Amino acid sequence: MENRIDISVEFSYQGERHAPSATLDLDVLMEKGAELVDLHALLAGQHGIDTYSYLYEVMEAHELVFSQATGLARHCLHEGQFDLDRFRHLWRQQREMRILDDIAARHLNIADLSKHPQLQAALLAAYEAGKKAE
């Protein structure tokens, strides 16, 4: 399932109400290595708001609201707030498990690694050791 989330912010500037919103494909952002720290700038860019403008400064002073999460993002959304650190952790964990599932399928003919928890733990430990050795 795809990991997506809607972001929005509402604010007034010079007597006009603004409500930019967007749907983020979190998988694409994570694959690009995006840190997802400046979501205001990302939202501004999608709505033609110059990040060096007063309009942007006013927008930046308002809190983003998150909604309509799908995939792993659903587990990180609580009352309009998104736990980005938790999402990063879950996303990386899911990606690692896909790698291990592929290895188990190709080399051990195991279709569902979760049915072999000891082997899964051993592969994960080897994977982690390999990452540390880099």
C-alpha positions, 0 to 999 in steps of 0.5 A: 500500500502506498504511503500518502498523507494530505497536508494543509494550512489555513491563514489570512494575509492582507485580508485574504484567506489562504488554504494551500493543501497537497497530497504527499507521496511519502514513498517518493520523498523517502526514496529521494532521501528527502528529510521532510523537515520543511513541509511549509516550503514544499507546500509553498512551492506547489502553490507558487508561494515564494519562500522569500515573501511575507506571504510565506512568512505568515504561512510558516507561522501557522501549523500544518494539519495532516489528514487522510493518511494511507499505508504506514502513515496511518499509524503515525497520524494522531489528531491532525499531527504526524509523527515523522520520526515514527514514520521514518522508522516504520518505513525503513523497517518495512523496506528492510523486511522487503529486502530480507523477504527477497533474499529468503525467496531467492536463496532459501525458497521461503515465500513468507519469512515471517513464518520463520521468526528465528531465520528472520531475526538472523537475517536482520542481524546480518543486515544490520551488521552489514550496514554498520560495517560500511 
